[in-house]
Amino acid sequence: MSGVPGPDAEDLAAETVEAMVKSLPRLRAPVAFEAWFWTIARARLRTWIRKRRHPGPDPQITPEASRPDELAEIEEEHAVIVRALRLLSMRDRELLWLREVEQLSYEEIGGRLGAAVGTVRVACHRARRRLEAAYERLESGGDHHLDEQPEGEVPGSTQEPPDQGR
């Protein structure tokens, strides 16, 4: 969730466009082009993440604290949040990112994912609940792993993405 480095982002974008152009004849409904495109882009990003996954720490982004004990508390809470996010499926993290970080409306998310607005609302709500549950379990000293949610397909998607490098 920390982003794709510049050169890799350019390569990823080029690969995505190439895959889109190659599979354009398979697009059944031109009206669904945007959702179809984002399905391909998401699949390429997931493949990139899977291939380049590394155990290194995430960069710390924390607000400034006036006292050392405040800073320690903030850093500890940040670490728990990061661990809780890692326990979520890629789909849940994506939904939370689009809604909470990019601050997209449910309609905009639905357009990107090719899903109905109601489906997106429910999926976002469930993703938030899973994040809260993971956070609370980690905070209470529970297991450092939860039953992970399957990544599943994009809700409402009827178009299979092209070759995902499997």
C-alpha positions, 0 to 999 in steps of 0.5 A: 500500500506504499505505492509503486516506485516510478520506473516500476509504475511506468512498466506496470502501466505499459504492461497494463495497456499492452494487455488491454490492447491484446484482449480488446477483441474480447470486450463484450460490452463496450459500455463497460470499458472502464470497469473492464480496464480497471479489472485488467489494471488490478490484476496486473498490480496484484501480479506485480505485488505477488512477484515483488513481495518483500518482508521489509518494514513499511515507511513510518508516517506518523504525526509529530508528538511533543513528548517521547511517550506520546511518540512511542504510543503513536508508533505502537498504534501505527504498527498495530494498524499496519499489521491489521491491514496486512491481515485483510485480503487484497480486495478489502485493502483496495476498498478501504484505500479507495474509500478512506485514502482516495476518498472516492464516493461509492459510485466512483468505486463502483465504476472502477470495480464494475460493481453496483453502488449497494454492493460497494457500500456493503463491501466497504462496511464489511472491510471496515468491520474486518479491519476493526476486528483484526485491530482489536484482536491484535491490541488485546494480545490475540493471535497475530494471524486471523483467518484470512478472507479469500481475495475473491473476484471483484463484486459484480464483475462479469469479465475475466481479466486477461492473462494474469501471469499464472 
